[in-house]
Amino acid sequence: MTASFDHETLDVYKLEIARTSAAESAASLDVIVARGPRSPTEAENGKILLHRIISILVRLSPPIP
């Protein structure tokens, strides 16, 4: 018996993992600022970049039926 993979489903799964990881990174920036080692301005630059990444990942994801 051979295993078969639905590559489209796998790709959607990978995009979802990437999007979730980027959102978690944004939350981590909030924690870093709250604890004090970084300024809010530095974190804001990171959040802008993460927002762009998440936007790209959402556009790459297929629509939900």
Phi, psi and omega per residue, in radians:
M1 nan 2.350 3.108
T2 -1.915 2.535 3.104
A3 -1.426 2.416 3.072
S4 -2.030 2.524 -3.114
F5 -2.108 2.436 3.026
D6 -1.617 1.760 -3.036
H7 -1.130 -0.550 3.118
E8 -1.138 -0.754 3.102
T9 -1.123 -0.713 3.124
L10 -1.098 -0.729 3.120
D11 -1.115 -0.717 3.108
V12 -1.100 -0.720 3.119
Y13 -1.082 -0.753 3.132
K14 -1.120 -0.716 3.107
L15 -1.110 -0.696 3.128
E16 -1.134 -0.725 3.095
I17 -1.091 -0.765 -3.136
A18 -1.110 -0.750 3.140
R19 -1.112 -0.765 3.122
T20 -1.114 -0.719 3.127
S21 -1.110 -0.686 3.113
A22 -1.148 -0.695 3.104
A23 -1.145 -0.677 3.086
E24 -1.137 -0.605 3.096
S25 -1.129 -0.679 3.094
A26 -1.107 -0.707 3.098
A27 -1.138 -0.645 3.108
S28 -1.109 -0.641 3.076
L29 -1.059 -0.677 3.088
D30 -1.061 -0.731 3.134
V31 -1.141 -0.745 3.140
I32 -1.065 -0.746 3.117
V33 -1.150 -0.737 -3.122
A34 -1.090 -0.581 -3.136
R35 -1.445 -0.264 2.992
G36 1.797 -0.234 -3.078
P37 -1.255 -0.271 3.133
R38 -2.266 2.649 3.125
S39 -1.449 2.743 3.085
P40 -1.035 -0.552 3.128
T41 -1.133 -0.747 3.107
E42 -1.113 -0.726 3.133
A43 -1.161 -0.622 -3.127
E44 -1.087 -0.699 3.093
N45 -1.063 -0.732 3.098
G46 -1.145 -0.680 3.140
K47 -1.181 -0.618 3.092
I48 -1.082 -0.784 3.125
L49 -1.119 -0.781 3.125
L50 -1.106 -0.651 3.100
H51 -1.073 -0.723 3.105
R52 -1.119 -0.730 3.140
I53 -1.105 -0.807 -3.139
I54 -1.096 -0.697 3.120
S55 -1.063 -0.727 3.105
I56 -1.107 -0.782 -3.115
L57 -1.113 -0.675 3.120
V58 -1.137 -0.743 3.122
R59 -1.135 -0.562 3.135
L60 -1.301 -0.422 -3.103
S61 -1.286 2.476 3.103
P62 -1.232 2.701 3.124
P63 -1.142 2.596 3.102
I64 -1.411 2.252 -3.094
P65 -1.194 nan nan
